């Protein structure tokens, strides 16, 4: 079986199901704070409580689609968008994303964000 090699078109931002930008590369960091449960008279914790996961993503070289440029997209005003990462065997989708940091450079007629940091509310994986 031949597996597809991921390309730039396999990492993209969606707003209301519409692709608004493609992303050259990404880095994902998932963190979770957990708490130890201590009991009187015990030297060590008796359990740990799992905290909520936090998803922080760093995107490199984000290019607006032609349609998004035509519609006058303003990345700094996007709210509650999704990041979709298509891998050969599954898709990873980060929902309810919010911008943390934008670093922009542009050419005439185009919009390129060099570095973008986002936080996502939810993450899911779907088989392809």
C-alpha positions, 0 to 999 in steps of 0.5 A, a space after each residue: 500500500 502506498 502512503 501519501 506524503 503530507 504536503 502543505 495542503 494537509 495542514 490548514 485552518 478552517 472557519 465554519 468548515 471553509 479552508 482559509 489558510 494553509 500552513 507549512 509546518 506546525 509544532 504541538 505541545 500538550 500540557 496537563 496539570 495534575 494534583 496529588 491527593 494526600 492523606 493524613 498520616 501517609 508519607 506519599 500521595 495516595 492518588 493523583 487527579 488528572 487535570 484538563 489538557 491544554 493545547 498550544 500550537 506553533 504554526 510556521 508560514 501560514 498562507 491565506 487562500 485566494 478566496 480568503 484574501 478576496 473576502 478580506 480575511 483579517 487573521 487577527 480578528 479570527 475567533 473559534 477557528 479549527 486547525 486540521 492536520 491530515 496524516 496518512 492514517 488519520 486527521 487531527 483536528 484542534 477546535 475552538 482555537 484562539 490566537 496568542 501571537 502573530 508575526 506577519 510579513 507580506 508581499 503585494 497581493 498576499 498575506 503570509 504569517 511567518 509565525 503563529 501561536 494558538 491555543 486550542 480548546 479541544 483535540 480529536 483524531 479521526 481515522 482516514 
